[in-house]
């Protein structure tokens, strides 16, 4: 990992809620609002922005865990602001607190843990899991 990553760093992404982000299972709409699945995706994507500038060519980040609380519904067309704040670097683990705001309320919050590992080690672990 390149030097310079520090606790307190922030990264922000934005998104607009679209129908493909609605809560649905097996193609059946539950309700026309931002789904928890989509929220977790955006939380991980915001946290990834923290590590990207610090990855060496031979390294990659891999997800280690996500916790999420979905706190307010967000309708179609709403603008989202997702902010990751680096809380802790623990060995190869990079832990971020993440918030999701929808313009009217805190729509969600949680934590994303990523591990910085050699690409070769990740590839090897994937191969070991193949049937």
N, C-alpha and C positions, 0 to 999 in steps of 0.2 A: 504494500500500500504506500502510495506517495505521501510525504509529510504534509501537514497543514490542516487536516480534519480536526475540528475542535468542538467540544461540547458547547451548545448554544447556537450553533449554525442553524439556519433555517433555509428551507426550500419550499416554494409555493407553485402549485399548478392550478389551472382553472379548467372548468368544463361546463357545458350546458347540458341539462337533462334532456334526453331524447327518448322516444318510445323503446328503443333497444335496451335502455337502462331500467325499464319498469320492472316491478316485481312480477315474475312469472315463472312457472314451472311446467316443463314438458309442453311449451308453447301455449299454455293457458294463462291468461292475464289474471293476476291476483288483484292488483289495483294499479292505476295509472300514476305511479309515483316512483321516485328513485329507489332502487332496491338496495338491500344490504350487500348483496353480491357485488354490485357496481361500486358501492362505497368502499368496500375492502380493496377492490382493484385500484381505485384512485388513491387510497391511503398508501398502498404498496408503491405505486408509481411516484407519489410525492417523496416518499422515503428514499426511493432509488436515486432521486436527484441529488441527495446528500452525498452518496458514495461515488457517483459516476466520475467526478473530476479527479478522484484519488485512486482509481483502479490502475494498476500496472497492466501492461499488455498481456501478461500471462495470468491475470487474475479476473475473477468474476464474482458478483454477488449472488447469493442464493438465499431464498427465504427460510427463515428459522421459526417464525411465529407471528401471528397477528391476533390482537384482541380488539374488539370493536363494540361500541355501544351506538345503536341507531336511535337518535333522540327526538327527531322531528321529521315529518314527511316533507318531501320536496317535489313539487309538481313539474310537469312537462314545461320546458322552456326556461326554467329557473337557472340562474348562474350560480355555480359552485366555486368556492375558493378552498383549496385543500392545502394545509400547511404542515410540513414536517419539521420538527425541532429535534436536533440531535441531543439526546439526554445522556448517553453513556457509550463509551467505547470500552469493551471488556474483552481483551484478547482479540480474537477474530470477529467478535460480535459487535455490530453497530446497532444501537437501540434508539429508536425515535418515538417521540410522542407526536400524534397526528390529530389535527382538528379539521372538521368539514363544516364550512359555513354556507348557508344558502341565501344570504342576503337579508333574511328576516330572523334567523335563529341559528343556534349551534345545532346542526343536523346530526353530527356524529363526532365521536372522539375515540381514540384508542392508542395502541402501541404496535409498532412494527419492528421486528428484529431481523436483521440480515447478517449473514456470515460472509466474510471476504476470504475466498479460497482460491488456490491455483485452479485454472481451467481444467488441467489434466486430472486433478483429484475429483472434480465434479463429474467429469466424463467417466472416470473409473467407477465412481459410486453408481452412476446411472446404468452402466454396463452390468455391474454386479446385481442389479435389481431386475434385469431382463429374465424372462422365463425361458 
